[in-house]
Amino acid sequence: MTISDRAAGLVKHGLFGLTSAAALLLLQPGSQAFAQSSGFQMEEIMVTARKRVESLQDVPISVSTFSSAQLDRLSATSLKDVKNFVPGLYYSDRSALQTDITIRGVGGDSRNIGIESGTGLYVDGVYAGRTSAYNMDLADVAQIEILRGPQGTLFGKNTMGGVINIVTRKPTEVLSGNAEISYGNYNAIRFKGSVSGPLTDKLLAKATVATWDRDGYLHNLFDDSKLQSEKRRSGMLQFQLKPSDALEINLSGDYTHDDQNAVLNQLGSAAAFGAGYYNPNRFEVNTNRRNSIERDMYGFALSANYTLGSGHTLTSISSFRHVDITVYSDIDQVPVDVFHSGPFTDNFKQYTQELRISSPGQQFIDYLVGLYYYKQDASASRNIYASGNPIFFTRGPLDTTSFAGFANVTANFTPKLAVTAGVRATYEKKEGSYQQTSPTPAFNKNFPDLRISSTEPSWTLSANYRWVEEVSTFLSVSRGFKSGGFNVDPLATPAPLTNKDITFDSEFVTSYEAGLKSELLGGKLRLSASVFYSEYKDRQVPQFETIGGIPTVITRNAGASEVKGFEVEFTAVPNQWLLVFGGLGYLDGKYTEFAGATTSGQNFTGHITEKTPKWSANIGVDMRVPVGPGELSLSPQLAYVGKTYLQPDNLPFNIEHGYTLVNVRLGYEFQDGQYGIFAWGKNLTNATYKEFTRQFSGSDQVLFGEPRTYGVQLNAKF
């Protein structure tokens, strides 16, 4: 029995147990009489954006936060459900293999294991090195923090656009639990549940499971099947040991298994693909080959916090993660054999270790210093066919080793003025090999010794001034970088290539920002705003090209680019039964130097940077009214995303001209919130919009956003 089989078995048995517990919860009479809700009030938000617990209002960083209650209001089950409620954030969830996330126009990813994301994802302090880990259930999340702008000093490499920091709920000191089950259109069934409590007076534990099943919403004309279906099973175990008041140890393990049959819509018609395969119906595809993605992902994390006699805190975080992905794809997305692939396999093993010490807070000098180690062993294989015949077989391991030291110091000169300086030095080495074989000898490639290394600094300097107790402003300048890499994906060229030809350089950013944070109207309105300007050098740009009639993905460095813009967010509590929130974002990005952008020598200088929405806006309302023995809630939301160029070529097909989404959640809770029943809907107007596009060999393909979905949900907790 494999580790994956054993983990799947644990999830299966855990699901049975928690489902049974949920049934008992839903039938059990309430142990407490209903007490009228105290309603909404503006609460202080605590964040760990600087790796210590601080008030959001004191942090000189642009941060959007989502509490567990806010995630419930949005009916959020994954990161894609919060994407339109963060100004400046763009999110495209193509599959479990690849998720594109950009913050302020920077981030993105590629199926190529030789390139890394520019947006960092952290779960309980552990870095997820690949965006294949982004597509995850938000099964038991306490808070999500989205930090905008370079965060390299404290979070390290590959955080040029920002950081998504997910904090899960910890085990509780008293026995407690919750269960949630929902059913929606396309036979969507979701269950999640957790049980938490003490094992001894010093040891706490928690178990969480989640399942997700949904039929496809695309009709495949070729065989009358349904595509874009999803199936996911996940589980997590957490232990917290407190042998003394000074020491806390947390151990967690998690597992996720995915099955999907994701496809793109074919909107192009070329001779090579057979005339007449153009189909503008977003709910229909016509594909004759297997389209499937299977992912197994598991990991372990061990963290310890020890408070020294001086009040300093020593923190250690150790982790291991493993991801296996297997993909089959009908590349051409038409009912004849032009191009198809399979299997594509990706395998990642990741080890991290962080050790840091932080001073007691609220002193004249607050500081944090630390060391960081990162090791990733990756490998990939690609099998590609044309007209049913093999054209490429590729194999290649790629290992990454990184060491860093960092320090962050804040001088609290007065109760009003604080100045922060931070620096991080990162040494990184990447080495591996790449082999490509083909029936056509000219396409055979062999790179037995790929190797790059560099030492790069990241730094930040900021000043925060509190004008009055409720209003503060900050200025900051930051530098970040993203590691260089290799084009170790199929190389569709007969020309001889050297190591240098398939290597791309690190990219760099310097960002300038000014921000405002305030609480006004006697604490009824929280308002934040920021304006920024970011300069990029050698930005890494992956893009689809057709070389010799064969589709391929190549990453090149753009000489220079810039992104500027602003964001505004607010939360208002006019009275105890009403909460209003919203945001507005503006981004203006362009390549200021990008000659030789493609193999044919195109010049993209002056082009708009991809995945940089010009405007984004959102507004939502949460209303709660006592009705009978319980409380009735209504939470409508509206989100707008403006014109977005999806590829750096800026061609008309690769433009999303803007869309508006309308979501709503209606619910009734009783027994002091112990039980609840809800109805929810997303994209209620059934808006059509593009999330991803690609063009090659006369083919125009697109991933549309999800259609209208709706359902009902039952909650219970004890």
Summary of the structure (lengths in Angstrom):
residues: 718
radius of gyration: 25.3
end to end distance: 36.2
largest distance: 78.1
contacts: 2556
relative contact order: 0.13
helix: 9%
strand: 59%
